[in-house]
């Protein structure tokens, strides 16, 4: 039943995009593992890790596009949900180290031994089980988003004011996680992971099905005319709260997938600049599109990889800011949005031309008004 719903919900371009991503996700790791080093089709290990990071960034971009592109909520704090999901996964990975740590303590992580913790804090219990950690990856960001959104949306905080308080929330968490007595490794964060239970997450199809449903239509109505939607009898605050919480859970999953690939999670992931950069990904790719957010995340991060590894590294942030300004002025719809604006009229004109040609060949012509 579910595959049938997803097939009906996805258009042709989105289906092709999903197929390409799925095929790449299978072939790239296999080419690294099965083909000999030096082979023309063998993908180096660092490229496999880079591809994995791009996928995580794409999921985070999709989470932001979920609320910004379809519901009109500009959040500058999704880096917090991303980092919370990463910390939940990092806590599981730290518990898996056990006696293989530097200090050989089977219960306490190394940083707790170093800081003279007498016992494991209560909120670390359960993270030795993968199912519990996976649950926390969704529950912790989702619960924070639910509480935050319930207060904000019931007070009808919107626009730039909502953006500012989401950024303030992220900064508050940044300061809290920097503290050594907070129990999350302080400035150094969590690292030196050993083992992980690998798993895969598919976020695209769920999101596509969501916006093909009645719920998706209401969310778009909230974005375009919130007051009118409220006058029609819809509880706008409930819809915004639901989509904000769902988006936070997606960001948490992205963070959980990101941590095992980079091998570390620290308070730097809470930096407000990371959330702003993720918004730029969506703006560049085109908000309100299925492919645009993911494409923007890949394009911008590929540019970051290229430019930060050369002499232009100190100027990357200036280039990123200039990119955002240029996209806002020249491509306000983003890459995919601009392409769609050009493609749809051309496609409609082509269909009309084909139909007229077919009608002419069948001997059907429009009546001559002069007669």
FENRA-V375781 format. One record per helix or strand of 3 or more residues. SS is the DSSP state (~ for helix, > for strand). FROM is the first residue (numbers start at 1). LEN is the number of residues. If there is no record, write none. Layout:
# FENRA-V375781
SS,FROM,LEN / SS,FROM,LEN
This chain:
# FENRA-V375781
~,2,8 / ~,12,23 / ~,45,27 / ~,78,23 / ~,110,5 / ~,122,3 / ~,130,25 / ~,159,19 / ~,180,3 / ~,186,3 / ~,204,8 / ~,214,11 / ~,226,6 / ~,236,27 / ~,267,4 / ~,272,14 / ~,292,16 / ~,313,18 / ~,334,28
